[in-house]
Amino acid sequence: SLNDKGASGSADGQRENPKYTYDPNTNQAYLDALEALKKAQDNMPQYSGKFDDQLQAIYDQIVNRKDFTYDLNSDALYQQYKDQFTQMGQMAMMDTMGQASAMTGGYGSSYAEGVGQQAYQGYLQQLNDKVPELYGIALDRYNQEGQDFLNQYSMIGDLAGDEYAKYQDALNQYWQQLNYQKQLADQEYERGFNEWQTEYGVRQDAYNKLVSLITTTGYKPSADDLAKASMSQSEADAYMDYYTKAN
């Protein structure tokens, strides 16, 4: 905070008047510096955190992500393979049964049905052989999805970091500007006070000399004398009364 400075009284100890105390409100340069300081204070940067919601959403997806499970019935690729191998198995079964029937004179037999069923089961076994591959594909997809979440979190985190770094730079500049404006205000206060103090010393010296002149010689000061000494007419009259009574 700015230091409060002032002066009051006089060499004779009889003067107590606000006009003999430094009033910084009469210093326009100081008031301008205070206004600039206020504007600087009002311009404090704020951190928006515009990426916080995105980061939180991705983080929630990462920590709340369910463990990997594999369900054949919900795997679209498995269903495609299933339809394909079932159709191929049925065709193979029909073809095999047809060939077996031809070999037995065109009549159906348990043999033809058996070899047809074997052909059908062969394709179903090929479908079952695909399951480990499909499991691996699903696991890779799950792992990739998790990695994508981490990559997104990292990317958004970098953007948030850049945003915060810019905020820190702006905040540092703000404090530097604020300190600079405070120094200017202090300097203007000191300059005004020193100028007032010098002027006050000159006027006080003139006042004391005029007091001495009136009380020792009965000198009647002019309006210019009173102005230079900052002495009121009533004060001059009081000193004149003192001279009259003393002589």
N, C-alpha and C positions, 0 to 999 in steps of 0.2 A: 504494500500500500504506500501511497505517497506520504511523505513526512509533512506534518502540520508545522508551519513556521509562522512566526509573527513577532511583533514588538509593540510594546505599549509603555505608557509612562513617559517621563522626561528627566532631564538632569536635575530639575528642582523637585521632582517627585510629586508634582501637583496635577499632572495632566493624565487623564484616563478617558480616552475618546476613541471610538472605533476607527476614525480616520487615521489614527496613528498605528493601526495594525494592518499588516499586509493582507489584502483581499485578492486571492487568485482569480476571482470572478471578473476582475478588471483586466486580466491578461488574456487577450483574445487568442494569442498564439497557443497558450496553455489550454484554453477551452477547445480550440480546434484539435489539439493533440489528444484531448480526452475523447472527443467525438470519434476520431480515427481509431482510438483504442477500443471504444465500444463496438464499432463496426467490425473490428478484427475479432473481438470476442464472439460476436454473433455469427461469424463465419466458420465456427468449429465444424470440421468434417464429421460425417456420420458413417458408420460402417453398415452397409445395406445387407450384407450376407445373402445376396440373391441366389446363391447356389446351395444354400443350406437345406432347403426342402428337397432338392434333387438328391443331394448326398444322403439325407435321411431315408428317402424312399429306396435308394439302391442298397443302403446298409440294411434296412429292414428285410429286403428280399434276400440278402446274403445270409443273415443270421437266422431268418425264419424259414429258410429253404428246407424242404423235406428231404430225408435220406433217399438215396437211389433205390428204386424198386422197378422190376420188370414184369409187365403183364402182357402175355401173348395176345390176349383177346382185345387189348386196347392198342396194339401195335399195328398200324395201318399197313406197314410193309409186310409183316407176317401174314396179314389177311390176304394181301395180294398173292403172296407165295402160296398160301393155302388154297385159294381159288384155282390158281394155275396148276399146282400139283394134283389137286383133286380131279380137275378136269382131265389132265393128262393121264392120271391113274385110271379113271373110268374108261377113257378111250383105249388105254393099253389092256385093261381087263376085258373089254368087249372084243378087241382084236385077238387077244390070246385065246379067249373062249371060242371065238369063231374058228381059229386055226385048229384048236383041239377037236372041235365038233367035226370039222372036215376030215380029220384023220380017223374019226370013229364012224364015218358014214353019215355025218350030218345030224346025228342025234345028240342031244344034251346028255351029259354024264357027270358024275361026281368028279371025275378027273378034270374035265373041262372047267367045271366050276372052281376046282381047287387051284389049277394053274392060273386062271383069271384072277382069282383072289390074291394069289401070290404077286402077280404083276401089279395089281392095285396097291398092295401093301408096300411094294418096292418104292413106289412114288411117295407114299406117305412117309417112308423111312428117309427118303431124300429131303422131305419137308422137315422132319425132325432133326436131320443133320444140319439144317440151316439155322436152328435155334441158337447155338453158341455164337454164330456169326451175327445174328440179329441182336442178341444180348450185348455183344461187344459194340455194335453200332449204336445201340440205345445208350450204353454207358459212356461212350465217347461223346455222344450228343449232350448227355447230362453234364459231363465234365466241361465240355466246351461252353455250355450255357453258364456254368459257374465261373469259368475264366472270363467270359464276356462281362459278367457282372463286376468282377474285380477290375477289369480293364476300364469299364465305364466309371467305376468309383475312383479309380486312379486319375482318369482324365478330368472328371468333374472336380476332384480334389486339387488338381494342378490349377484349374481355372479359379477355384476358390482361394488358393494360395496366392495367385497373382493379384486377385482382387484385394486380399488383405494386405499384401505388400504395398499396393498403390495407396490403400487407406493409411498405412503406417507412414508412407512418404508424405502424404498430404497432412497428416497429423503433426509430423515433425516440422513441416513448413509452417503450419498454423502456430505452433509454439514459438518458433523463431520470429515470425511476424509479430506475435503478441508481445514477446519480450522487447522487440525493436520499438514497437509503439509505446510500451511502458517507459523505455529509456528516453524516447522523445518527450513524453509527457513530463518525466522527472526533470529533464534538461530545461524544458520551457518553464517549469515551476521555479527551478533554481535561478534561471536567468532573470525572470520577472522579480523574484524576491531580492536578488542582488541589486537590480536596478532600483527597486523600491527602497532598499536599505541605504543605498548611496544617496538617493534623493531625500530620504528621511533624515540622514545625517546632516545634509546641507541645510535643510529646513530647521532642524533642531538647533544647529549652531546659530542660524539666523535668529531663531526664537530667543535663545539664551542671551545673545548679544543685545537684542531689542529690549528684553526684560531688564538687563543691566543698565542700558541707556535710559530707560524710562524711570527706573527706581533710583538712579543716582543723579540724574540731571533734570528730570521732569520733561523729558523730550516727548513731544506729541507726534506719534507716528502717522505717516500718510497711509492712504489706502494701499498703495504699492508696497510700503514697508510691511503692513499687516499680511498682505497676500504672500510675500516672499517668506515670511516667518510662520505662515499658517496660524496666525494669531487672530482671534476674534476681537471685535470692538469691545465687547464686554470684558474680555481678559485684559485688554489694554487699559480700560477704565479702572479695573480693579488694581492694577499695578500703579496707575496714576494716583489713586486714592492712598495707596501705601506710601508713595513718595510725598504726597501732601501732608499726611499725618506725621511722617517722620521729620518733616522740615517745618 
